[in-house]
Amino acid sequence: MKKHKLLLIDDDKELAELLSDYLATEGFELISCHDGVSGLEKAFDDSISLILLDVMMPGLNGFEVLKALGGNHKTPILMLTAKGDNADRILGLELGADDYLPKPFQHRELLARINAILRRIDIVQNTKETSTSHEVNGVKLNHATRQVSCHDNLIELTGTEYQIIAHLMSKPGEIISKEEISERVLKRKLSAFDRSIDMHVSNIRRKLLPFSPSDKLKTIRSAGYIFLAGETQ
């Protein structure tokens, strides 16, 4: 069984030691960097399965690390944010984080989030065996490479964004609720005031629009989202 390697970028050395010991008992190897500069350098290591990224750090903070990664990274990122700071969570998602977890957190909750994200990666990899590509309304997904194109223009999406658009495109023209997206993609129930799905969909829409004659994603107030089966007039 593959032993996943995780990268923690957090200046709290005591937390790093505690998480290293705990995650080791769960079969994970944790590498720790205690500032944004060294963390950013390590983030490009292809052997890393998941990055745990704190917001407040010396040198480069978490947002600056996300900006430097450019939002098109393939390694999923779980942001660690201050409890109750919705602005930090929204900004992190806008900059390309896959999910967030408020501090302080229970170790079991962190483990659940980690496993949920890694399961999403496994789903993408397993999809290669059944279908290599899927196209709807000028948007094409290549499941083997996780590449997305819009009218033959390559679009860079994060892993979570890819999974969301793939799920929406699997039911073109149908309303998909945020609750369904959260449970099927994020692998957790949608909590009250959770805007993570909204932000991911907004990021997808922003990346598609420059290459599309019209918006392919329609928001249905209080219901969810539709990936349009054809261009609207």
Secondary structure, 3 states (H helix, E strand, C coil): CCCCEEEEECCCHHHHHHHHHHHHHCCCEEEEECCHHHHHHHHCCCCEEEEEEECCCCCCCHHHHHHHHCCCCCCCEEEEEECCCHHHHHHHHHCCCCEEEEECCCHHHHHHHHHHHHHHHHHHHHHCCCCCEEEECCEEEECCCCEEEECCEEECCCHHHHHHHHHHHCCCCCCECHHHHHHHHHCCCCCCCCCHHHHHHHHHHHHHHHHCCCCCEEEECCCEEEECCCCCC
